[in-house]
Amino acid sequence: MNISAILSVSLILFSVIDIIGSLPVIINMKKEGVRINPIVSTGFAAVIMMAFLFFGATILGLFGIEVASFALAGALIIFFIGLEMIMGIRLFRNTHEEGGGEGSIVPIAFPLLAGAGTLTTIISLKAEYSNVSIIAGIVINLLIIYIILRSTDWISNKMSPQLTETLRKIFGVLLVAIAIQMVREYM
């Protein structure tokens, strides 16, 4: 087991997953009444990431989907989440429940945590790193994600409403920019 490789994979995934950058999105969703279960979100993201580590290209190939098309679909979802944050509108709604619904799987686990960028990165990492190093990097990031998701209420209480609103708008613009950049990369 190569500690240097594990550290490299962990840092690459941490920057792509960007749980810190997603924090304003998560806090905003919780303030709007969306329920987020940290175990479900982290667990579902883990399943998606591990599935893509071992079967990513095959899964996409079964559906006749190219990695670029998958990335563009994820970019669209990120784009609409960014628009929600900037404009103060709701596009993602759970029609089965009142009061905000459940957001643990969509959009938290996918596409915020295990989105197109993360999944294509995992597929790309296979060319340079061993599966053991990638699994270790994924697990380290999942632990960080779980701790942050568990702490969102505490973090939210430490932030003023004005700061939360400002961060929501800023990160909304950043999400839209990330989505546009993803589209440009795969066009």
PyMOL commands that set and color helices and strands:
alter all, ss='L'
color gray80, all
select helices_A, chain A and resi 3-17+19-31+38-62+67-87+104-113+116-125+131-158+161-186
alter helices_A, ss='H'
color red, helices_A
deselect
rebuild
show_as cartoon
